[in-house]
């Protein structure tokens, strides 16, 4: 998983001349769950069809040129491993920040399901 690879895809987009900002999110496996329990690892399942729908919806937002994502699906991940890389490119800060936030939330709530492993 590499942000540079996703950014390169965005830079190859035919409308890249409209980009004024690229914003990246790199989600990693935390050592504790939200409720404070010690985590030893994580596994993520991805609904690929729902992911395509979320990306299509968010790519069509005003000012957005492209949205790229990579998710470490169906693999046993350890604490510190990359879970998801999300990159959003668009015209102005407000559009890009809002789209990154909304895309991330949509992926986390409708696309992925995680299983945490505990000590």
C-alpha positions in Angstrom: 0.0 0.0 0.0 1.6 3.2 -1.2 0.2 6.8 -1.3 2.7 7.6 -4.1 1.1 5.0 -6.3 -2.4 6.4 -5.7 -1.2 9.9 -6.2 0.5 8.9 -9.5 -2.9 7.6 -10.7 -4.5 10.9 -9.9 -1.7 12.9 -11.6 -2.4 10.8 -14.8 -6.1 11.9 -14.7 -7.0 13.9 -17.8 -8.5 16.7 -15.6 -5.5 16.9 -13.3 -5.0 20.6 -14.3 -8.1 21.4 -12.2 -6.5 20.0 -9.0 -5.5 22.5 -6.3 -5.2 20.0 -3.4 -4.5 16.3 -2.8 -5.4 14.9 0.6 -4.4 11.5 1.9 -5.7 9.3 4.8 -3.6 6.4 5.9 -5.4 4.1 8.4 -3.3 1.7 10.4 -4.1 -1.0 12.9 -4.2 0.5 16.4 -2.9 -1.4 19.4 -6.1 -0.8 21.3 -9.8 -1.0 20.4 -12.1 2.0 20.8 -13.2 0.5 24.1 -9.6 0.3 25.3 -8.9 -3.4 25.0 -5.5 -4.5 23.7 -5.6 -5.5 20.0 -3.1 -8.0 18.4 -4.5 -7.7 14.9 -7.3 -7.0 12.5 -9.0 -8.5 9.4 -11.1 -6.4 7.1 -13.8 -7.7 4.7 -14.8 -5.4 1.8 -18.1 -5.2 -0.2 -16.5 -4.5 -3.6 -19.8 -3.5 -5.3 -20.7 -1.1 -2.5 -17.1 0.4 -2.7 -17.6 1.0 -6.4 -20.8 2.8 -5.7 -19.3 5.0 -2.9 -16.4 5.9 -5.1 -18.6 6.8 -8.1 -20.8 9.0 -5.8 -17.9 10.9 -4.3 -16.0 11.2 -7.5 -19.0 13.1 -9.0 -19.1 15.7 -6.2 -18.5 19.4 -7.2 -14.8 20.2 -7.5 -13.6 16.6 -7.1 -11.3 15.3 -9.8 -10.6 11.8 -8.5 -10.8 9.6 -5.4 -8.5 6.6 -5.1 -8.5 3.9 -2.4 -6.7 0.8 -1.5 -7.9 -1.5 1.4 -5.9 -4.4 2.8 -8.9 -6.8 2.6 -9.0 -10.4 3.6 -5.6 -10.5 5.2 -4.5 -10.9 8.8 -3.0 -7.5 9.8 -0.8 -6.8 12.8 -0.6 -3.7 14.9 1.0 -0.9 12.9 0.1 -2.4 9.5 -1.7 -0.2 6.9 -5.4 -0.9 6.7 -6.5 1.7 4.1 -5.0 4.4 2.0 -7.5 7.0 0.7 -6.5 9.8 -1.6 -8.8 12.6 -2.7 -7.9 15.3 -5.3 -10.0 18.4 -6.1 -10.1 22.1 -6.7 -10.3 23.8 -3.3 -9.7 22.9 0.3 -13.3 22.8 1.4 -14.4 20.4 -1.4 -11.4 18.1 -0.8 -11.6 18.0 3.0 -15.4 17.4 3.0 -15.1 14.7 0.3 -12.3 12.9 2.1 -14.3 12.9 5.4 -17.5 11.8 3.7 -15.8 9.1 1.6 -13.9 7.7 4.6 -17.1 7.6 6.7 -19.1 5.9 3.9 -16.4 3.3 3.5 -16.1 2.6 7.2 -19.9 2.3 7.6 -21.2 0.7 4.4 -18.2 -1.0 2.7 -15.9 -2.6 5.3 -16.5 -4.9 8.2 -13.6 -5.5 10.6 -12.7 -8.3 13.0 -10.3 -7.3 15.7 -8.1 -9.9 17.4 -7.5 -9.4 21.1 -4.7 -10.5 23.5 
